[in-house]
Amino acid sequence: MRAALDTNVLAYAEGVGDAPRCDKARSLVARLPLEQVLLPAQTLGELYRVLTGKAGFDADRARTALLSWADTFEVADSTWSAFQGAVDIAADHGLQIWDALILSVAAENGSRMLLSEDLQDGFTWHGVTVLDPFAESPSSLLGELLDDA
């Protein structure tokens, strides 16, 4: 079962945010089955912005972090068809276009879930269900993924 990660999971794992979420993100990432995780390229671009802006990383440190994520998990590029899907999601469901692009890339690449606290927990589009890994009661679907590790 394949899962895509949203920027907030990566940012917390990099230590950006409150300690409980950062610890939970690090624990989650350590338990994920590497071969089943996808990073939409958009998430890495957003992570760079968060690390160099909010977190105050210098450009070299942020680049090193991004390359480390890309070395660990498969990165999926944004295609024109994924962008078209993102426009539909944004228009039909009111999501921001860049969040919608992450969801659309996840769907295009066969993910069953998108781990994110920024989108509506439980929202499903084209077979991808958004799951909040920081929720008090995480989804059983996330549990299945972690059991595969």
C-alpha positions as CSV (number, residue, x, y, z in Angstrom):
1,M,0.0,0.0,0.0
2,R,1.5,3.3,-1.2
3,A,1.5,6.6,0.7
4,A,2.5,10.1,-0.2
5,L,3.9,12.6,2.3
6,D,2.8,16.2,2.5
7,T,5.2,19.0,3.4
8,N,4.1,19.4,7.0
9,V,5.2,15.8,7.8
10,L,8.7,16.5,6.3
11,A,8.9,19.9,8.1
12,Y,8.1,18.5,11.5
13,A,10.6,15.7,10.9
14,E,13.2,18.4,10.2
15,G,12.4,19.9,13.6
16,V,10.2,22.8,12.4
17,G,7.2,23.1,14.8
18,D,6.3,22.0,18.3
19,A,8.2,19.2,20.0
20,P,5.3,16.7,20.2
21,R,4.6,16.9,16.4
22,C,8.3,16.8,15.5
23,D,8.8,13.7,17.6
24,K,5.7,12.1,16.2
25,A,6.8,12.9,12.6
26,R,10.3,11.5,13.2
27,S,8.8,8.3,14.7
28,L,6.4,8.0,11.8
29,V,9.0,8.5,9.1
30,A,11.3,5.9,10.8
31,R,8.5,3.3,10.7
32,L,7.4,3.8,7.1
33,P,8.2,1.1,4.6
34,L,10.7,3.0,2.3
35,E,9.6,1.4,-0.9
36,Q,5.9,2.4,-0.3
37,V,6.5,6.1,0.2
38,L,6.2,8.8,-2.4
39,L,7.2,12.4,-2.2
40,P,5.5,14.7,-4.7
41,A,8.2,17.1,-6.0
42,Q,5.9,20.0,-4.9
43,T,6.4,18.9,-1.2
44,L,10.2,19.3,-1.6
45,G,9.8,22.8,-3.1
46,E,7.5,23.8,-0.2
47,L,9.9,22.3,2.3
48,Y,12.8,24.4,0.9
49,R,10.6,27.5,1.4
50,V,9.7,26.5,5.0
51,L,13.3,25.6,5.9
52,T,14.9,28.8,4.5
53,G,12.1,31.0,5.6
54,K,10.4,29.9,8.8
55,A,13.2,27.7,10.2
56,G,16.1,30.0,9.1
57,F,18.2,27.3,7.5
58,D,20.8,28.6,5.1
59,A,20.4,27.5,1.5
60,D,23.1,24.8,1.7
61,R,21.6,23.2,4.8
62,A,18.1,23.3,3.2
63,R,19.5,21.7,0.0
64,T,21.2,19.0,2.0
65,A,17.9,18.2,3.8
66,L,16.0,18.0,0.5
67,L,18.5,15.8,-1.2
68,S,18.4,13.5,1.9
69,W,14.7,13.1,1.5
70,A,15.0,12.5,-2.2
71,D,17.6,9.9,-1.5
72,T,15.4,8.1,0.9
73,F,12.0,8.1,-0.9
74,E,10.8,8.1,-4.5
75,V,10.1,11.6,-5.8
76,A,7.3,12.1,-8.3
77,D,7.3,15.0,-10.7
78,S,4.3,17.1,-11.4
79,T,2.9,16.3,-14.9
80,W,0.5,18.3,-17.0
81,S,-2.2,15.7,-16.3
82,A,-1.6,16.0,-12.6
83,F,-1.9,19.7,-12.8
84,Q,-5.2,19.4,-14.7
85,G,-6.5,17.2,-11.9
86,A,-5.3,19.7,-9.4
87,V,-7.3,22.4,-11.1
88,D,-10.4,20.2,-10.9
89,I,-9.8,19.5,-7.2
90,A,-9.3,23.2,-6.5
91,A,-12.4,24.2,-8.5
92,D,-14.6,21.4,-7.2
93,H,-13.5,21.1,-3.6
94,G,-12.0,24.5,-2.7
95,L,-8.5,23.3,-2.0
96,Q,-5.5,25.6,-2.6
97,I,-3.9,24.7,-6.0
98,W,-0.6,23.6,-4.6
99,D,-2.2,21.3,-2.0
100,A,-4.4,20.0,-4.8
101,L,-1.4,19.3,-6.9
102,I,0.2,17.2,-4.2
103,L,-3.0,15.2,-3.9
104,S,-3.2,14.8,-7.7
105,V,0.4,13.6,-8.0
106,A,-0.2,11.1,-5.3
107,A,-3.2,9.8,-7.2
108,E,-1.4,9.7,-10.5
109,N,1.3,7.6,-8.9
110,G,-0.9,5.0,-7.3
111,S,-0.9,6.2,-3.7
112,R,-3.7,5.0,-1.5
113,M,-3.2,7.7,1.1
114,L,-1.7,11.2,1.6
115,L,-0.4,11.8,5.0
116,S,-1.1,15.5,5.9
117,E,-2.5,17.6,8.7
118,D,-3.3,20.4,6.3
119,L,-6.1,18.9,4.3
120,Q,-9.4,17.4,5.5
121,D,-8.8,14.1,7.3
122,G,-10.7,11.4,5.5
123,F,-11.2,13.3,2.2
124,T,-10.8,10.9,-0.7
125,W,-10.1,11.8,-4.3
126,H,-9.4,9.3,-7.1
127,G,-8.6,6.5,-4.6
128,V,-6.3,8.6,-2.4
129,T,-7.5,9.2,1.2
130,V,-6.1,12.1,3.2
131,L,-5.0,11.0,6.6
132,D,-3.9,13.2,9.5
133,P,-1.0,11.2,11.1
134,F,-1.1,13.6,14.0
135,A,-4.7,12.9,14.9
136,E,-5.5,11.6,18.3
137,S,-6.9,8.4,16.7
138,P,-5.0,7.7,13.5
139,S,-6.7,5.9,10.8
140,S,-6.6,2.1,10.6
141,L,-5.3,2.5,7.0
142,L,-2.2,4.2,8.4
143,G,-1.9,1.3,10.8
144,E,-1.9,-1.1,7.9
145,L,0.8,0.8,6.2
146,L,3.0,0.8,9.3
147,D,2.4,-2.9,9.8
148,D,3.8,-3.5,6.3
149,A,7.1,-2.0,7.4
